């Protein structure tokens, strides 16, 4: 491992924006000031980090995954499936976020050793596409909630208008960077928890008898469909498992792996459990998958309905700015050498082209399930490559200077990483119901064998 002085003197590192901020200026990171350089200014403590993940995990995609397993699992099996998925997520986030936490580097830099400077475009773009799709999907849902409030209060009905307004609002918040994200997530977490609890019990109160008949008093299964369900709820976060270093680089030093796993699992579990089960129960009782229609019918009190719809809107903001803006923004910064603000604006504009109005239809829940299974088949292998690279091949020791040296040993493409990812994806697509799980061993083993035995890849092991 290089010294700090060596790190900051490395070719290309100063250009990436490293300032070496420490000590007295450790809390002076400006709003919107983000770079790909090693993070010296850590702005999140343990509780702030937990609340950020909590606020960023209220995904309508989780609601859709709950809707997609109606008729497959009973309520108990769905609850256990979600819990298992969240436990696996906690371990995976801790494992893959270790490099970012230790060295302060983002995902696109972490991946350079396994994929090469040019090759990093592959995992970056694979990660960016689902983020932008979810961004558009959740923005349309949030705009639908705003439109419902507008109709209720003012009689103004224009979903397209609110979608455009809502999207530009999120773009404006996104350019604030992690300082803005931190406060948005931390402040919103309490409101989110109270709202989710209220919605959960409102659904049970209104549809309790039907839920018992259709979701409790059925046999379900503990077989492959059950494990497929654990992967669906896990798959929602397989994107974040890949780029978790983008967030862990902001966490204060001194947090051990055990407590960190707990932070991840316990921040993700409540939101995933509530949203997944609400989606399962309401869709099972009514056959409706659109969350706006669901809550409009479930809540009879007008003031509470408006509060609920505003919660849905706010939840999309907290989830989007953390999980669906930052990852593709860093990718664009790396590929096109853009500033954080410029890249964040482009990501927001790209989300307009994802046709989200097609994704919220009742018949789209099954399509979203296929979407999650498919992108998980590609994200799982990349995760396996990164973990094998960091733990087994490099012994958790990185040469930061070389990760920023475009003309050094990591130049070009590390074909071992690309080939291993494609091998893992091919296996995963053959077992689509459990694609993420199925991809891990084939991808990890292929990468390890290629790096150990293919001479062309040896220079990427220089540390």
N, C-alpha and C positions, 0 to 999 in steps of 0.2 A: 504494500500500500504506500502511496506517495505521501509526502508531508503536505501540509496545507500550502506552504510556499511553492512547492513544486506543482501542486494542483492549479493554483491561480496563474502560474507561469506557462502552463501547457498551451501548445498552439491551438488557437481557435477559442480558448475558454474565455478570454477577455471579450472577444467579439460576441460571445453568446450572452454577455451581460453580467458576468460574475463581478461582484463588488467586494467580496470578502467581508461583509458586514458582520461584526461580532460585538460582544460586550455592550458598550454604551449605546450603540445604535441598533441594538438587537430588536427594538420595538418601533423602528422608524420606517418599516416597509409601507410604501405609499399605496393608496387604493389604485388598483389597476396595474400595479407594477409587478409583472410576472415575466419570468424568463426561463430558458431551459438550463441555465447555469446551476451548479450545486446550490441548494437552498441553505443560506446561512441564517436567515431570519425565520425562526419557527414561531408562528403566531397562534397555535392552538394548544391549550392544555388538554388533559385527559377528558374532563367533563365537556369542554367545548367541542372536542373531537367526537365524542359520543353523540352529543346533540346534533352535530352537523350530519353525521350518518343517519341518525334517527329522522331528521327532517328531510333528508334527501332520499328516503326509501319509501315514501308514500306513492307508489307507482300504480297508475291505473292499469298498467300491464299486468300487475299481480291480480287485480280484480278480474281481468280478462282470462288469466290462467285458471282462476277459480271457476269461472263460468265454463271453461272448456272441459272440466272433468266431471260435470254433472252427468249422472247416470253410470259413472265408472267407480267412484269411491263413495263410501258413506262419510258422515261428518267426522267420526273418530279417525278413520283412515286418512282423511284430508288433513286433519290437525297434526297427526303424527308425521305425515309426509312433509308438511311445511316446516315442522320443527327439525327434522333430519336435514332438510335442505339448508336451513339457516345455520345449523351446526357445521356442515361441510363448508358453507360460505365463510364462516368465521375462521376456520383453519386455513382455507385457501388464501384469504385476504392477508392473514398474518404471514404466511410463507412468502407470497409474492411481493408483499409490501416491505419486506425486510431491507432490500437494497435501497429503496427510496428513503426509508426511515434512517438507515445508517449513514448514507452518503448524501442525502438531500437531492437526489437526481429524479427526474420524471421518467415515465414509462418509455418514451421514445429514445431517451439516452440509455436507459437500462438495457434496452433490446439490442443495442449496437454490437455488443460482444457476441450475442447469439445469432444475429442476422446480418451484421455489417452495416456500415453507414448507408449505403444505397439499399441494401436488403431490408432495412427497417421500415421502408415504405410499405412493405407487404403487411406486417402485423398492424402497422398504424392505420392503414386504410381498412383492413378487416375490422378493426375496432371502431373506426369512425362511422361506418355505414349504419350499423344498427343504432348507434347513438343519435344520428340525425333523423332516422325513421321514428324512433321513440319520441324525439323532440317534437316532431310534427304531430304525431298521434296525440301526445299529452297536451300540446298546445290547443288542438282542436277540441279536446274534451274540456279544457279550462275555458275556452271561448264559449262552448256550449253552456257551461254553468253561468258565465257572465250574461249570456243572452237570455237565459231563463230568468235571471234576476231582473234584467232590463224589461222584459215582457211583463213580469209581475208588478214592478213598481211604476214603470213609465209607459207601458204599452208599445215600446219600441222593439221591433223584432228584425234583427239582421245579423245572422250568425257569421257571415263573411266579414262584415264590418268589425265585429268583436274579435274575430280571429286575427285580422291584421293589426288591430290595436294591441291585443294581448301579446302577439309575437314581438312587436316593436318594444313593448314594455320589458319583456324578458331580455331582449338584446341589450337594452339600456342597462339593466341590472347586471348582465353578464360581463360587460366591459369593466366593471368595478373590481374584478379579480377576486382573489381569496379573502381579502379583507371584507369586501362587501358580502361575499358568500357566507363567511363565518357569522356575521351578525344576522343575516337573513335567516339562516338555519337555526341558530341558537334561540333567537326570539320567537320563531314560529313553532318550535317543538312542543311547547306546552299546549298551544292552541290545537295543534294537530292531534295530540294524544286525547284531549278531552273530546274533540269532534269525532274521532274514530270510535271511541268508547260509546258515545251517544248513538252514532249510526248503527253500530253493531247491535245494541240492545233494542233500538227502534225496529230494526229488521226482524229480530226474534219476536218482539211484541206483536207486530202486524201479521207475520207469516208463520208463527210458531207451529200451528197445527199442520200446515202443509209441509213445513220443514221436517217435522217428525215423521210424516207419512212417506215423503219422497227421499229423505236424506239420512234419517236416523234408523228407521225400520227397514233398511235394505241390507243385503249381504255385503255388497261391494267385493273388493279383492285385496289380498296382500301380496299378490304375484307381481309379474312384470309391469302391469299398468300402475301399480302402487309406486314402484321404483321410478317409473317414467314420470309420475307426478312429482316425486321429490326433485327430479331433474328439471321439470318445468319451472318450479319456484326457484330453484338454484339458477336456472338458465337466465332468468330475468337479471341476475347479478353477475353472470359470467363475463359480461362486458367490464364491470368494475373490478373483477378479480384480475383482469389483465392489466389495467392501468392504475391499480391501487397505489402505486408509488407516486402518482400525481398528487395524492392526498396525504400519504404517510410522510412525505417530505416536509409537510407543514406542522407535524406533531412534535411537541417539545421532547427533548431527549430524556432518557431515564425510565421509559416504560418497558417492562419485560414482556417476553412473548406470551406468557400465560394470561396476564391481565389484558394484553392487547387483543388476544383472541376473544376474551370475554366481552370487551368493548364492542368489537365488531358484531358478534353473535347477538348480544343483548340489545344493540341499537337497531338491528335489522329485524329481529324476531317479532316484536310487537306489531309493527306496521305491516309486515308480510302476513302475519297471522290474521289480523283484523281484515285487511283488504282481500286476502285470498278467500277467507271464509264468508265474508259479505258477498263477494262475487258468486261463490258456490251456492249460498243459501238463496239469494234473491233470484238468480237465474234458474235455480232448481224449482223455486216456487212460482215464478212468473213466466219463465222462458225469455225474459228480456235481458240483453247483455249490455245495452247502452247505460252507463252509470247515471247519466242525467235523468233519463226516464225512470230508472230504478228508484232514485232517491226522491224524485218528484212525487212518485206514487206511494213511497214508504212513509213520508213525513206529512202529516195532515195540518200541522200548525204553520201558518204562513211565515211568521218571524223566524221560526226554527228552520223552515225550509230555506229561507234566504241565507241564514247563517251557514247551513249545510252546503249550499251551492257555492258560497264564498270560500268555504273551506276547501272544496274541490278545486276551485281556481287557485287558491294560495298553495295548495299541495303540489300542483303542477309546476308552479314557479320554483319551489324549493327543490323539487326533484330534477327539473330540467337544468337549472343553473349549475348544480353540483355534478350531476351524472351524465348529462347529455350535451353540455357545452364545453366543459374543460377538456375532455379527451380529444375530440376532433379539433379543438382549437390548438392544442399542443402539436397535433399532427400537422396541421397547416403551417404552424410556426416553423416546424422542422423541415418540411418539404419545400415550402415556398419562401422561407426566411421572412415571415411577416411578424409584425408586432402582435402582442396578445390582443389588443383592442381590435385591430383590423381583422384578425382571424376569427374572433368571437362574432363580429358582425356578419362575416361571410357564412359562418355556421348557421346563424339565425336565419339568414336569407335562404340558404339551401333547404332548410326545413319546410319552406313553403312548397317545395316541389315533391313532397313525399305522398301527396294525395291522401291525407289523414282521414278525410270524410269517408273514404272507402273502408278504413280500418275499424271504424266504430259501429258498423252495421252488426245486427244480431248474428248474421251468418258468418261474420268475420272472426269470431272467437276461435274457431277451428283453424282458420288460416293463420292467425297470430301464433297458435300453438306450433304449427309447422315452421313458421318464421323463427321462433325461439329455438326449436330443435335444430334447424339448419345452421343458424349462425353459431350456436353452441358447438356444433361439429367442427367449426373452424377455430373458435376461440379456445376450446379445450386443449387442442394440440399445441397452440402457441404458449398457453399457460404452462404445459408440461415441459416444453423446451426451455422456457425461462427458469423454471425451478431446477431442472437438471443442470442447466448451465451455471447457476449461481451456487447451488449447494454441493453438487457432486464433482463438477469440473473445476470450479474456482475456489471451493472451500470458503465461501462467503467473503472473499477478498477481491476487491476490484481496484484496478489502476485507473483512477479518475482521469488523469491526464490523457491517457490513451483513448478513453471514451469520447474525448473532445478533439482529438487529433485526426482530422479528415484524411491525412496522408500517412497515418500510422498503420499498425497491424490490422486494425478493424476496417480499413478502407474497402470499398466495393461491397460484394455480396458474400455472405457466408451461406453457401448452398446447403450445408448440413441442416441449418435451421429451417430453410424453405422446404427441403425434401421431407424432413421429419414431420413438419406441419401438414404437408399434403398427404403423407402416409397415414397419419393419425386421422385426418379428415375423411379419407377414403374408408377407413374402418368404421368411423363414427357414423357416416351416412348409411352404412349397411345395418346399423343398429340405431335407427333414428330416435326411437323412444327413449333411449338412454345415451344419446350421442356424446354428451360431455364426458360421462364416465368412461365410455368405450374408447375414447380417443387418447386417454392419458398414457397408458402403458405403451401402446404402439409408437406414439410420437416420442415419448421420453426415451425409450429403449433405442429407437432408430437414431435419435440425435446423439446419444452417448456412444453408440457403436461407430457412427460416422466420424465423430470428433476424435475418437481414439485411433481409428484405423485409416482415415482418408488424409493423405499427406497434404492435399490442397487446403485443408482446414486447420492445419497445425498452427499457423501464425495467429489465428484467432484465440488460441489458448495462451498467448504471451500475456503475462500479467506483471 
